[in-house]
Amino acid sequence: MGLSLRGASKQSNSERYSIAVVTVKEGLFPQIRRYLEPTFRAVLASTEEQIRVVVQDAGTHGLVFDLDSIGQGSADGIEVLEEIRKLREDLVLLAITESTSSEISLKASQAGADEFCPAPVDFAQLRDVLLGAIEKRALQLEGRWLLCQAESRSAFCGLIGGSEAMQKVYNAIRAVADSDASVLLRGESGVGKELIAQAIVHSGNRAENPFVCLNCSALPETLMEAELFGYEKGAFTGADSAKPGLVETAHGGTLFLDEITTLGHPLQAKLLRVLQDRSVQRLGGRTSRKMDFRLITATNDDLEDLVRTGRFREDLYYRIHVVPILVPPLRDREGDVPLLVEHFLRIYCTSNKKPVKQLQPEVMQILEDYPWPGNVRELENVVQRMVVMNDGPVIAAHHLPQQLLYSSAASQEAILIPEEGVDFDSEIERIQIAYLNAALRRTGGRKSAAAHLLRIDRQRMKYLCRKLGLGETS
């Protein structure tokens, strides 16, 4: 870097933060140090080796970086600044320069500078800016640490949730993990039943063995039989070679059958025979193969009702219903929405190469108020949408889908009356037009029928249509 040593003085141990000043300008370091005391302990870094040492020192809280002291000027300084930011995400970087170029501050910010002070430097202001930036970064890091701690207490084998309802699920997983007993996962669509199945496998003694998943509603009955039990060469048209079924593939491991209630009675009977004999016979085959597998099934249907009405075999019901685990809907998992939101935010911000976004307080309140009929899957989709469709660093209430806004009491003020205010008359007119158009579409353009649907008299209907230009009278 072509820097020369200018010396450094030892400071008192009573200062709160450790700062390194990167500069080769004679007299600049003593000035900065005088203004930083006693809040900061300042050291000078004026060679490449000294800079490397202070950057690698975890005790260094921030750098005052003189861009003009590197190479041929501020442009070279910005390159080094960018390298430092890649090495230390937690380090507060404050850039200073004598350059008058209007682009320098932007380039410094893009390179990773937290703050920028152009010449002539106001040293008292520099101290206050530096203190504010370091304390802000400390709060961010503390927040991340607390979140990680919360997640570590509220996570289990990839599952996120610290609610009492989820703790019961975790306890059930631990209890059955090493058992070979059949497990039936029950819960609404989108609650994460496949994730629960994976957690059972990963916690048990079959973790290193095959984990085979099949959605029983994904294929028609004829193909499902071949997929599940396999077939021999020539068993049917197109069977040019033998193929093992998923039951065989799961030998030694676990077979997970999702939406098991969609299997027809013939397949239910064949599956029952496999479970009773622990052997499988391929389509077109004459011999059976002994199988060792653990069965986990899942459904969102009322199995008992299906058994009563004859749509599901009672004997198969008792075979799969050895250990039932009820997976709670998201609306019953108090306190889990914020954890899941932060989890999905980090996933989708990272995958889309965006900084982790912040949520305005009312946004989280709206998310917690919403009943989430689609459960965790719906929440994940909403978070992904907010990340992809919003380039700003903050997610506000107006970024949320409409169905969330209209269903949440917490959203009414934030949405109906945003910070910039609304044109009340135009908003009311927009709502009137939406209802009138919907009623007219429903009734095929017949205004009398539309008026009845909206519970208004025909004369008022005709008046509103004329006023808003919604078509001819009928």
Buried (B, 14 or more C-beta within 10 A) or exposed (E): BEBEEBEBEEBEEEBEBBBBBBBBBEEBBBBBBEBBBEBBBBBBBBBEEBBBBBBEBEEBBBBBBBBBBBBEBBBBBBBBBBEBBEEBEEBBBBBBBBBEEEEBBEBBBEBBBBBBBBEEBEBEEBBEBBBEBBBEBBEEEEEBEEBEEBBEEBBBBEBBBBBEBBEEBBEBBBBBBEBBEBBBBBBBEBBBBBBBBBBBBBBBEBBEBBBBBBBBEEBEEEEBBBBBBBBBEEBEEEBEEBBBBBBBBBBEBBBBBBBBBBBEEEBBEBBBBBBEEEEBBBBBBEEBBEBEBBBBBBBBBEBEEBBEEEBBBEEBBEBBBBBBBBBBBBBEBEBBBBBBBBBBBBBBBEEEEBEBBEBBEBBBBBBBBBEBBBBBBBBBBBBBBBBEEBEEEEBBBBBBEEEBBEEBEBBEEBBEEEEEEEEEEEEEBEEBBEBBBEBBEEBEBBBEBBBBBBEBEBEEBBEBBEEEEBEEEB
